[in-house]
């Protein structure tokens, strides 16, 4: 790779960025010291803590300038952190959220340090440019290295904080998914099996009354008809309960694993050419192994939902399901030769599947160009974090 020239445009851009540290440092220092000192001094009053939280929020917002300069001039790859999310509305929620946000405090510290650091950067860069010009590129490089470290260490939440945020988002997704599943189960019970059982009770009650009044062959026939209808309702209610139980957690998955469970799902799929299923879960010693039950459940429902989408929306002739183990990962590949155009839009079924997969640190990828074919690749951990503890 060709090295950039010592006095090229990049060096001058970085030198200009270092010179800007002084005016930006003065502005940030004044903001941080003024709001934090006044807010701390008035902390015993009603307005003290809200004012302190407001100052921290402004320091955090001003940190965007530092991150932008680091990306534009220094080649930094840090992104923007997630905004502060108060747990409750109003001034109390705003104050609590910012007072407990570590990035807000680190941003304030950064702006306090920026004044002496900005003076040093301005002085060394200007003196090197005017009196020690041959040394300017090396001075700029050294100052840039320190400036980048300051920005990336103080203006970015870091891996641990980002991981906590991801876990909080995943927890919310899991809670929402569980709530949706409970609502679906309640609806299915209310509209399906419960309604049929109520009708069954009514039919049996009428049949009982009719049997007490049996006097003619017509009465016997009418009572027999009612009993037959009740028997039919029992069969339908049992079938609906079986379907509901299968939707919660199929017995075949618990008893025989993914291969048998996914084969049963594929057999129920209405794709004209059928669904080809290939499951290979052999371990390092060649013997079949099973992942965690939670991972098995997610894999089963993911494939089941994907095949349902293929049946309803893809217009496909054939579909396929590939499941295999890759070291400590369970890999799923569901494809079809349908019309394509599928994407995990917000609020869609694919988006819900993606959230469920990400909740266990999985990966969900969709490749579905217009006209097809569609391929969905899912990567799940073989063991969940809970199983390791």
C-alpha positions in Angstrom: 0.0 0.0 0.0 1.4 3.4 -1.0 2.1 5.7 2.0 0.5 9.1 1.9 3.0 12.0 1.4 4.3 13.7 4.5 2.9 17.1 3.5 -0.2 15.9 1.8 -3.8 17.0 2.2 -4.4 14.6 5.0 -1.7 16.0 7.1 -2.9 19.6 6.6 -6.5 18.5 7.4 -5.3 16.9 10.7 -3.2 20.0 11.5 -6.3 22.1 11.0 -8.3 19.8 13.3 -5.7 20.1 16.0 -5.8 23.9 15.8 -9.6 23.8 16.2 -9.1 22.0 19.5 -8.4 25.3 21.2 -11.6 27.2 20.4 -13.7 24.0 20.8 -11.9 23.3 24.1 -12.7 26.8 25.4 -16.4 26.4 24.5 -16.6 22.9 26.0 -14.7 23.9 29.1 -17.0 26.9 29.7 -20.1 24.7 29.2 -18.9 21.9 31.4 -17.5 24.0 34.3 -20.4 26.5 34.3 -23.3 24.1 34.3 -21.6 21.4 36.5 -20.4 23.9 39.1 -23.7 25.7 39.3 -25.7 22.5 39.3 -23.5 20.9 42.0 -23.7 24.1 44.1 -27.5 24.2 43.9 -27.9 20.4 44.4 -29.6 21.0 47.7 -32.3 23.0 46.0 -35.1 21.9 43.6 -33.4 23.1 40.5 -29.9 21.9 41.3 -30.0 18.3 40.1 -32.1 19.0 37.0 -29.6 21.8 36.0 -26.7 19.4 36.6 -28.5 16.8 34.4 -29.1 19.4 31.7 -25.4 20.3 31.7 -24.4 16.7 31.4 -26.8 16.3 28.5 -25.3 19.3 26.7 -21.8 17.9 27.3 -22.9 14.6 25.8 -24.5 16.3 22.8 -21.3 18.4 22.2 -19.4 15.1 22.2 -20.8 14.4 18.7 -18.5 17.1 17.4 -15.4 15.3 18.7 -16.6 12.0 17.2 -17.3 13.6 13.9 -13.9 15.2 13.7 -12.2 11.9 14.7 -14.0 10.1 11.9 -13.5 12.8 9.3 -9.8 13.7 10.0 -8.3 10.7 11.9 -10.0 7.8 10.2 -11.7 6.6 13.4 -14.4 4.0 13.0 -16.4 4.8 16.2 -20.1 5.3 15.7 -22.7 7.3 17.5 -23.8 5.9 20.8 -27.5 5.3 21.6 -29.3 8.3 23.0 -30.2 8.4 26.7 -33.6 6.7 27.3 -35.4 7.9 30.5 -37.3 5.1 32.1 -40.1 7.4 33.0 -41.4 10.7 31.5 -41.0 14.1 32.9 -38.1 16.1 34.6 -37.5 13.3 37.1 -36.9 10.7 34.4 -34.7 13.1 32.5 -32.6 13.9 35.6 -32.2 10.4 36.7 -31.3 9.1 33.3 -28.5 11.6 32.7 -27.1 11.5 36.2 -26.7 7.7 35.9 -25.3 7.8 32.4 -21.6 7.2 32.4 -21.1 8.5 28.9 -22.5 11.9 30.0 -20.0 12.1 32.8 -17.1 11.0 30.6 -18.2 13.6 28.0 -18.0 16.3 30.7 -14.5 15.1 31.7 -13.4 15.2 28.1 -14.5 18.9 27.7 -12.7 19.8 31.0 -9.5 18.2 29.7 -9.9 19.8 26.3 -8.9 23.3 27.4 -5.3 22.4 28.5 -5.1 19.8 25.7 -6.4 22.3 23.1 -3.8 24.9 24.3 -1.0 22.3 23.9 -2.2 21.2 20.5 -2.6 24.8 19.2 0.9 25.8 20.5 2.8 22.8 19.3 1.1 22.7 15.9 1.5 26.4 15.3 5.2 26.5 16.5 6.0 23.5 14.3 4.4 25.1 11.3 6.2 28.4 11.7 9.6 27.5 13.2 10.1 23.8 12.9 8.4 23.1 9.6 10.4 19.9 8.8 9.1 18.3 12.1 5.5 19.3 11.5 4.3 15.9 10.1 5.7 14.0 13.0 4.4 16.5 15.6 0.9 16.2 13.9 1.0 12.4 14.0 1.9 12.3 17.7 -0.8 14.8 18.6 -3.4 13.0 16.4 -2.6 9.7 18.1 -3.2 11.2 21.6 -6.3 13.2 20.5 -7.8 10.1 18.9 -7.2 8.1 22.1 -8.9 10.8 24.2 -11.9 10.8 21.9 -12.4 7.1 21.6 -11.9 6.4 25.3 -14.1 9.3 26.7 -16.7 9.9 24.0 -17.7 6.4 23.2 -19.5 4.1 25.7 -17.3 1.2 25.1 -17.9 -2.5 24.5 -19.3 -3.3 27.9 -21.9 -0.5 27.8 -22.9 -1.4 24.3 -23.3 -5.0 25.4 -25.5 -4.0 28.2 -27.6 -1.9 25.8 -27.9 -4.8 23.4 -29.0 -7.1 26.3 -31.6 -4.6 27.4 -33.0 -4.4 23.8 -33.0 -8.2 23.6 -34.8 -8.4 26.9 -37.4 -6.1 25.6 -37.8 -8.2 22.4 -38.1 -11.4 24.4 -40.7 -9.9 26.7 -42.7 -8.6 23.7 -42.5 -11.9 22.0 -43.6 -13.8 25.1 -46.5 -11.4 25.5 -47.5 -11.8 21.9 -47.4 -15.6 22.3 -49.5 -15.5 25.4 -52.1 -13.3 23.6 -52.1 -15.7 20.7 -52.6 -18.7 23.0 -55.4 -16.9 24.8 -57.1 -15.9 21.5 -56.8 -19.5 20.1 -58.3 -21.0 23.3 -61.1 -18.4 23.5 -62.1 -18.6 19.8 -61.3 -22.2 19.2 -61.3 -25.0 21.8 -63.2 -23.0 24.5 -66.0 -22.1 22.1 -66.3 -25.7 20.9 -66.4 -27.0 24.5 -69.2 -24.6 25.4 -71.1 -25.8 22.4 -70.4 -29.4 23.4 -71.8 -28.7 26.9 -74.9 -27.2 25.4 -75.4 -30.1 23.0 -74.9 -32.7 25.8 -77.3 -30.8 28.0 -80.0 -30.8 25.3 -79.3 -34.5 24.6 -79.7 -35.3 28.3 -83.1 -33.5 28.4 -84.2 -35.2 25.3 -83.2 -38.6 26.6 -85.5 -38.0 29.6 -88.4 -37.4 27.3 -87.9 -40.3 25.0 -91.3 -41.7 24.0 -91.1 -42.3 20.3 -88.5 -43.5 17.8 -88.2 -39.9 16.5 -87.2 -38.8 20.0 -84.5 -41.5 20.1 -83.2 -40.4 16.7 -83.1 -36.8 17.7 -81.2 -37.6 20.9 -78.8 -39.8 19.0 -78.2 -36.9 16.5 -77.4 -34.6 19.3 -74.9 -37.1 20.8 -73.3 -37.5 17.4 -72.9 -33.8 17.0 -71.4 -33.6 20.5 -69.0 -36.4 19.6 -67.9 -34.4 16.5 -67.3 -31.3 18.6 -65.1 -33.3 21.0 -63.0 -34.5 18.0 -62.6 -30.9 16.7 -61.8 -29.5 20.1 -59.2 -32.2 20.7 -57.6 -31.4 17.3 -57.5 -27.7 18.1 -55.9 -28.4 21.4 -53.3 -30.6 19.8 -52.5 -27.9 17.3 -52.3 -25.4 20.1 -49.9 -27.6 22.0 -47.8 -28.1 18.9 -47.6 -24.4 18.6 -46.3 -24.0 22.1 -43.7 -26.8 22.0 -44.2 -29.9 19.9 -43.8 -33.2 21.7 -41.9 -34.6 18.7 -39.2 -31.9 19.2 -38.7 -32.9 22.9 -38.8 -36.6 22.2 -36.9 -37.0 18.9 -35.1 -33.7 18.2 -34.9 -31.3 15.3 -34.7 -33.8 12.5 -38.1 -35.4 13.2 -39.7 -32.2 14.2 -38.7 -30.3 11.1 -39.6 -33.2 8.9 -43.1 -33.1 10.4 -43.3 -29.3 9.7 -42.1 -29.9 6.1 -44.8 -32.5 5.6 -47.5 -30.0 6.5 -46.1 -27.3 4.2 -48.3 -26.8 1.1 -45.5 -26.1 -1.4 -46.5 -28.1 -4.5 -43.1 -29.7 -5.1 -42.6 -30.5 -1.4 -39.9 -29.4 1.0 -36.5 -31.2 1.1 -35.1 -31.5 4.7 -31.5 -32.3 5.5 -30.4 -32.3 9.2 -26.8 -33.1 10.2 -26.1 -32.5 13.8 -23.1 -34.8 14.2 -20.5 -33.7 16.8 -16.7 -33.8 16.5 -16.8 -37.6 17.2 -19.3 -38.2 14.5 -22.2 -38.9 16.9 -25.5 -37.0 16.7 -25.8 -34.4 19.4 -28.5 -32.0 20.4 -28.2 -28.2 21.1 -29.7 -26.6 24.1 -33.5 -27.0 24.4 -34.0 -23.2 24.1 -31.9 -23.2 20.9 -33.8 -26.1 19.5 -37.1 -24.3 20.2 -36.0 -21.2 18.4 -34.6 -23.2 15.5 -37.9 -25.1 15.2 -40.2 -22.1 15.3 -37.9 -20.1 13.0 -38.1 -22.8 10.3 -41.8 -23.3 10.9 -42.5 -19.6 10.4 -40.3 -19.4 7.4 -42.0 -22.3 5.7 -45.4 -20.8 6.6 -44.3 -17.6 4.8 -43.2 -19.7 1.8 -46.6 -21.4 1.6 -48.6 -18.2 2.0 -46.6 -15.5 0.1 -43.7 -16.9 -1.9 -45.5 -18.6 -4.7 -42.8 -21.2 -4.7 -42.8 -24.6 -6.3 -40.1 -26.2 -4.1 -38.4 -25.3 -0.8 -35.5 -26.7 1.2 -34.3 -26.8 4.8 -30.6 -27.4 5.7 -29.6 -27.7 9.3 -26.0 -28.5 10.4 -23.5 -27.9 13.1 -20.5 -25.7 12.6 -18.2 -25.9 15.6 -20.2 -24.1 18.4 -22.9 -22.8 16.0 -26.2 -24.3 14.8 -26.7 -23.2 11.2 -30.1 -23.1 9.4 -30.6 -22.4 5.7 -34.2 -22.2 4.4 -34.6 -21.5 0.7 -37.3 -21.4 -1.9 -37.7 -20.7 -5.7 -40.5 -18.2 -5.2 -41.0 -14.7 -6.4 -38.5 -13.1 -3.9 -38.7 -9.6 -2.6 -38.8 -10.7 1.1 -37.2 -8.4 3.7 -37.3 -7.9 7.5 -39.2 -4.7 7.4 -40.1 -3.2 10.8 -43.2 -4.8 12.2 -43.1 -7.7 9.7 -42.9 -11.4 10.6 -39.3 -11.6 9.4 -38.4 -8.7 11.7 -39.9 -10.6 14.6 -38.0 -13.7 13.8 -34.8 -11.7 13.5 -35.4 -10.2 17.0 -36.0 -13.6 18.5 -32.7 -14.9 16.9 -30.7 -11.9 18.0 -32.0 -12.4 21.6 -29.7 -15.4 21.9 -26.8 -13.7 20.1 -27.7 -15.2 16.8 -27.5 -13.9 13.2 -30.4 -13.6 10.8 -29.7 -12.9 7.1 -32.2 -12.6 4.2 -31.2 -12.7 0.6 -34.3 -12.3 -1.6 -33.8 -10.4 -4.9 -36.9 -9.6 -6.9 -37.8 -12.6 -8.9 -36.2 -15.0 -6.4 -34.9 -17.2 -5.2 -35.0 -16.5 -1.5 -32.5 -17.7 1.0 -32.6 -17.2 4.8 -29.5 -18.0 6.8 -29.7 -18.3 10.6 -26.8 -18.8 12.9 -27.6 -19.7 16.5 -25.2 -20.6 19.4 -25.1 -24.3 20.1 -25.2 -23.5 23.9 -26.8 -20.5 25.4 -25.0 -18.3 27.9 -27.4 -19.6 30.6 -26.3 -23.1 29.9 -22.6 -22.2 30.5 -23.2 -20.8 34.0 
